[in-house]
Amino acid sequence: MQKILIVEDEHDIAELIAFNLRRAGYEVIMAHDGIEGTVMAMRERPALIVLDLMLPGRDGYGVYRELRRDARTASTPVIMLTARAQTEDRIQGLETGADDYLTKPFSPKELMLRIRAILKRGDAPPGASEFTHGPFRFDKNALKFYVGTDSVDLTPTEFKLLLYLCERAGRPQERNHLLRTIWGYSDEAHSRTLDTHMKRLRQKLGAHHGSWIETVRGVGYRVATQAP
Ligand code: CA
């Protein structure tokens, strides 16, 4: 049974999420402030964390930064919860590296879909644990990524996204298709999510290799088949 940590100070929201997660077969642990959430994440090593931004003690960004700095939680997927009024928070949340965000009020069903989509990413088919394209090497079991011999830290979503594009190199992937496949979104309202992730991926690949990812105007993105 996969364990999910909810960090949320509003008890009724936390309980609603917990109820739905348990019904879907997940084990649930809860923390009600930022400090407790950080400690619990490192101790319990959950498969995924649902992290509210507005928290007493230490806010969601603070928690997130602590988690990424610690080897035990550095690659744990995080879904951030933001208030509707804080549109900028969403963008900032994604730029700090969260795998996804949901704006309150959200439907529990939507949250469940997102959680399932993210947790599914870790499943690598046996016997195909490595994939290489140009200078890029993906270790699908360990979720490790290398450019040449250098290890580059990617979040689980960045890893999935880049791998998906590399496995289909040369073929443009439509925005809607990527949003649906990587995040489980059913509409284009989350376009910004995709662009923010792409921007971050290019930055991580650096000046030398970022240009492997090509923007196809009016369509989406494509990874080059050979060195650009
Ligand atoms: Ca809150």
Residues whose N, C-alpha, C, O or C-beta is under 5 A from the ligand:
A	BS01	CA	D9 E10 D52 M54 L55
